[in-house]
């Protein structure tokens, strides 16, 4: 693995597996505040430009599309946050 870019919300890397084929992996832990979420979406957009190999994005974006996806949280951002992506 080779770390290409990192921030407080993500680590983006190039990974080589047994067959020596390279692919990209971005691990995310999204901000809890809307301002930080916009920064994450901007970073992911920047990373996506120019990628020519497979790319996996995994992690916790701390965002949901609807209230049915969250239990016990009063920090629901809903559609007004997901449209940023």
Residue pairs with C-beta under 8 A, 6 or more apart in sequence:
1 13
1 14
1 15
1 16
1 25
2 13
2 14
3 11
3 12
3 13
4 12
4 13
4 14
4 24
5 11
5 12
5 43
5 47
6 12
7 39
7 43
8 31
9 28
9 29
9 30
9 31
9 36
9 39
9 40
9 43
10 26
10 27
10 28
10 29
10 40
10 43
10 44
10 59
11 26
11 27
12 24
12 25
12 26
12 47
13 24
13 25
13 26
14 22
14 23
14 24
15 22
15 23
15 24
15 25
16 22
17 23
22 53
23 53
23 54
23 55
23 56
24 47
24 51
24 53
24 54
24 55
24 56
25 55
25 56
25 57
25 58
26 44
26 47
26 55
26 56
26 57
26 58
26 59
27 58
27 59
28 40
28 44
28 57
28 58
28 59
28 60
28 61
29 59
29 60
29 62
30 36
30 37
30 40
30 59
30 60
30 61
30 62
30 63
31 37
31 39
31 40
31 62
32 62
32 75
34 77
34 81
37 61
37 62
37 63
37 77
37 81
37 84
38 84
40 61
41 84
41 85
44 57
44 85
48 55
63 77
63 81
63 82
64 70
64 76
64 77
64 78
64 82
65 78
65 79
65 82
66 78
66 79
67 76
67 78
70 76
